[in-house]
Amino acid sequence: MPDPQSDTRRATDHRLALVLAGGGAAGNAWELGLVAGLFDSGVDVTHADLIIGTSAGSTVAAQITGGAHPAELFAAILAEVHHQSGGTGADRRRPIMSGPNYLEWSNRIIASSQDSSDMRRRMGAAALERDAVNGSAEQHWRTVVAARLLSHLWPEQRVLIPAVDARTGEPVVFDRDSGVDLVDAVAASTSALTPYRIGENRYINGGYRRSENADLATGYERILVMSPFGGRTRMPLAWGMDLATQVDELRSGGSSVETVFPDAGAGDVFDANALDPSSRPQAARGGYDQGRTLAQRLSDIWR
C-alpha cells in the first residue's frame, strides 16, 4: 500500500490541514483538551479539509470526526480520574507496556540504526520477533481501540493515518479508500511493541514514518500542528524526521504553518510519563486552557 503523500496535492480543497501528532495517553488527552478549548472559544478545528493523525493522534482524529462534540470528549477525560484505582475505566486506559521498558527497547534499536529506513526495518523486525515469543495481542488491542471511538466508519472529510509495514519497514498511510477499517487503521498506527495484523500484513507505530507526519499536508494553504512532545524527537536530526525540518519544508512550499506545544499547565507529558493514564486529566485541562488562550491568535489563520 503506497504512501499517498502525493494524493493530498490532488485534494479538491487545499485550504486547512490539522496535524495531530503522537504522544501516548497524555498526548491524546492534551490534544482533545486543546480542540475543546479552541471550540469553546469559537475556533472549530474539527472542520479541517485534511486531518493527519499519528499514533495517539490517530485516535484523536477518529474521535473528533466521529460525531462526538469536543466538550463531550473533554468531559470524558476528566471523568477518568474517578476510575484510576480500578474498574472499567482504568482497564480501558491501562498501557500495554511500561513507558521505561518501551523507551529502552526502542532507543536501543534507534541507536543501532544507520538511517531512518534502516531504523524502520529494524524496529519492525524486532517487533515481529518479540511477538513470536510473547504471542499476538492484536484482538485485545482492537477491542481497546474500538471502545474509544464513537464511530467506526471513516468520516467524509479527508483523514490520513500513517503506519509502518513491520515486515518491509516501508511507510504506509491509510485513508477511507485504503480498504482498511478505521478501527484497524488506528490500531495499527498506535501499535508499539506488538505489530498489528491487518489481513496478511503486520504494522507498527505511524510515528516511525516521520515524527509528526506533517509533511503529508504538503500543498495545503494553512496548517496547524499539535505536537504533544513539543517537536522533540528521539531520532538523530540528520535523519530529517523532526518537526522543525518538516515545518521548513512546508513553509518553503508556500504553506503557512502554526505549531502548538504543551505548556506547564499540561504537566510532564514527555517520554515515559506520556504512557501513564493518570496524567490524562491534567493534560486535558492544560490543553483546554491553552486552547482558550490561543483562540484569538489562531482565529486569524483558521477561517
N, C-alpha and C positions, 0 to 999 in steps of 0.2 A: 504494500500500500504506500504510494509515494507521499512525500511531504508536500502538501498543497499550498506552499507559500505563494507560488505564482498565481494560484486561484484567487487570492484576495485582491489581486490587481484587476481581476475581471468582474469584481462585485459591482452591482448597479449603483451603489451609493458608497462613496469613499469618504464620507464626512467624519464620523465619530467612531473611535475604537476604544474599548475599555480592556485593559490588560490586568488580569488577576493572577499574581504570582503565587508560588507555593510558600508554605510557612507553617506546616503542621497544624495541630489543633488550635493553637493560639493564633496563628496567621489567618485561619479560616474565620475565627471569631472577630478578629480585628477588622478584616475586610467587610464582613457583614455589618458590623457596627458603623464603619465608615460610610457604607452605602446608605444605611438607615439615617445617619446624621445628616448626610447631604440631602436625602429625600425630604426629610422633615424641614429642611431649610430652603426647599424649593428647587433643588438640583437633582433631577432624576437621571442617574447614570445607567439605569437598567434598560433604557431605550436605545442604547448604542447600536449603531449599524453593524458592528463587529464586536464580539466579546471573545477574548482568548483566556482560557482558564487552564492553569498548570498545577498539577498535584492538588494541594488543598484548594487552590484557586479554581480548579475544575469543579469541585463541589459547589463553591460559591456561584460559579457561572450557571450551573444547573439549577441551583436554588433560586436565584433572583430572576430567572427566566421561566420558572416552572409554575407561576401563578400565585405564589405567596407574596404578601405585602412585605416590604422591608421592615416595617415595625414589628410584624409577627415573627420574622426570623430573628430580629434583635431580642425580642422578649423571650423567645425560646431559649436563647443562650443564657440570659440572666436567670432563668428558671432552673438551669442545670446545677446551680450552686446548692440546691436542695437535695441533689442526688449524689453528691460527690462521695458519700460514705458507703454507698451501695445501692442496689436496686437496678431497675431497667435503665434509667438514665446513665448511670455510671458504666453499666455493661456496654452500652452503645458507644461510649466515648473512650473506653479503655484502649490504650495504644497496643498495637500488635507486637511491637518491640520496645525495649527501653531506649531512651534517647542516647545515653552514653555508648551503649553497645552498637547501635546503628552508626553513630558517628565514627567510632573506632574502626568498624568494619569498612565503611565506605571511604574514610580518609586514607586507609592503607592502600586501597585499590587506586585511588586518585594519585597518590604519591608514586606508585609504581608504573604509571601510565606515561606514554610519550606525548600524546596529544589527545584532543577530545574524542576523536574516532576510536583510538586505542582504549581510552577510558570506558567508552560505552560498550565496546566488545568485552572488556574485562569485567565490567560491572554485570553485564548480562550473564556471562559465563559463571561468575561467582554466585549469582542469584540462583541460576539453574542447578548448580552443584549443591548449594545449600538446600534447595527444595527437594532434590533427590534423596538427601539424607533425612530431612525433617518431615517430609510429606507436604503435600499441597494444601493450602488454606483458602483457595480462591472462592469456594462456595460460601464459606463463612464471611469472607470479605465482601462478596457481592451482596449478601444479606445486610451487612452493616451499611454499605453504601446506599442500597435501595431504601433503607429506613430513613435516611437523611434527606431524601428527595421527595417533594410533594408530587411531582410529575415525573414519570419515567419515559416521557416522549421528548424527542428533540424539539426545541422551540422553532417557530417560524423564522425568527431573526438568525443571523449567521453566528454560530458558536464553533470555535475551534478548540480541540482538546489534544495536546501533544502527549506522546508516549515514546518509548524506545523498544524496538524489537529485541527481545532478550537473546535470541539465537544469532542474529546477524549484527547487532549493535546499530542498526540503521534507525534513524528517527522516523516517526510516523506522526500524522496529525489526523485525528478523527473529526468528522462533521456529519451532518444529517444525511449526506449522500454516501457515506462510507460502508453502509450495510451493517453497521455495528450498533447495538442498542446503546442508548445514552448511559444507562447504568454500567454497562461493561466498559464504555469509554472512560468514565470517571474512575471506575475501579482500577483500570489499567494505569491511568495517569497518576493515581495516588499510591500505586504499589511500590514498595521499597525493597525490603529484604526478600520477599517472596514474589516471583514472577507470576503475573496474572494470565490465565489462559482464556483466549477467545478463539474458538474453533481449534485449529491445529497450531495456532501461533501462541507465543508467550510474550508478555510485555512487562517492562519496568517503568519506573517513575519518569514522567514527562520533563522534570527538571534537569534530566541528564541530556536532553536535546540541546537546550540552552537555558540559562538560569531563569529568566522571566519569560522568554519566548516572545518578547515584544517585537522582534523583527518580523513576526508573522503579520503585523499591522502595516507593513510596507505599502505605501501608496495612499494611506488614509490621511486626511487633512489634519485632524486633531486627535491626539492620542493621550489618554490618561492611564498611567501605570500605577497600580497599587502594589508595593513591594514590602511585605512584612519584614523581610530581613534587611531592609534599608539599602538595597542594591549591593550588599556584600556577597561574596562568593567564596567557596572553598576551592575553586579551581584556579590554577595559575593564570594570571592576567594575560599572558602571551597566547592563551587559547582563544581569547576573544569571546568567552561565554558570559562575561559580566554585563550588568545592565548599562553601565556607562558607555561601553562600546556599542551596544545596541541603540542607545539613545543618539549617539553621534551619527550612526548610520542612518537612522530615521530622519534626523534633522538635516543631514546632508542631502537627503532625498526630497526635502521640502516640507516635511511634516512638522507641525507644532506639537511638542511633547511636554507633558507635565508629569512629574513623579511625586508620589506621596509615600512617606515613610512613617512608621510609628513614632510617636513622641514618648516622653517619660510616663505619660498617663496610662499607656497601654501595658506598662510593666516590662519585664525582660522576656521578650518573645523570640530570642535568637537561640540557635543551637539546641541543646537537649531540652531546654525549657519549652520550646515550641511544641513538643510532643506531650506535654503534661496537661491533661484535661482540666486540672484545677486552675490553670492560667486563663481559661476562656472568658469567664465573666469580666475580669479586669481588662483583658484585651479588647473585648467588645465595648465596654464603657469608654475606654480610651479612644477607640476608633470612632465611636459616636460623637464624642466631644470634639474630636478633630474635624469630623465632617461638618458639624455646626460652625466651627471656626473658619474652615476653608471655603464654605459655600459661596460667599460673596466673591472671592477671587476666582473660583472655578466657574461661576455662573457666566463670567465674561467670555470664556472659551467654550463652555459646554452649552450650546444653544443651537 
